[in-house]
Amino acid sequence: MELSFEYKDIKLAYMVEGEGDTIVLLHGWGCDKSIWRRTAEFLVPHFRVVSVDFAGFGSSQEPSSVWGVEEYTRSIEALLSSLGVVRPTLCGHSFGGRVSILYASRNEVASVVLTDAAGVKPRRSFSYYRKVYTYKLMKRLMPLLIGDKKAQMLLDQRRAKSGSSDYNRATPMMRAILSKCVNEDLCHAMPKITAPTLLFWGDMDTATPIADAHTMERLIPNAGLVVAEGAGHFAFLEQEELWRGALKSFLKIK
């Protein structure tokens, strides 16, 4: 059954299943807690499983201000505190990895699982910055030259062609939040994670490339990497048998 928790006047939806030590499942951008359904089914016989819809996703309400990774992490800290959770295992995919990294860097956790996780600021090419600053210049000048309505139409068309699918599908508030979060580099927090950490990565991931996994393996003191060959950004779904085997070994499931 879906439950709700109020954090700063925002309703966060979550589910709790099973009994025992707690493992928290944190989804990626553009997804919700349902993406963990099969993983949760595997874990529930052995753990108390908490799966959460981040603010602005699934059944959770959208933030009323521009949140960054800090605000998202605080919301999860508040939720777990309300549930009396101590020393959880965190399992984060993509954006959920960002929150897992920051949470684990300043709270006691039993272990951490990061799968195709974000957190290493991407290296941008010159052409990327050229497109970004051209768009910003157009946004500033076009309303003055051709009027607000026509300018907005042309800007929307340009964004649809050049923006990511996550960005284009988002509301204006969630676009602002995505722009803030995607540029946050969490490498400074990684050495503060002292808990055992499993990195599970698709070697064909283009969103958070395997180079990011190697960076995390180097910066997180007690991290080990499992590579899912041929898998992309959703390696835990694409190679489920390998994923379950890695979890079984890392979490010492009998």
Secondary structure, DSSP 8 states (H G I E B T S, - for coil): --EEEEETTEEEEEEEES-SSEEEEE--TT--GGGGHHHHHHHTTTSEEEEE--TTSTTS---SS---HHHHHHHHHHHHHHTT--S-EEEEETHHHHHHHHHHHHS--SEEEEES---S-----HHHHHHHHHHHHHHHHHHHHH-HHHHHHHHHHHHHHHS-HHHHHS-HHHHHHHHHHHT---TTTGGG--S-EEEEEETT-SSS-HHHHHHHHHHSTTEEEEEETT--TTHHHHTHHHHHHHHHHHTT--
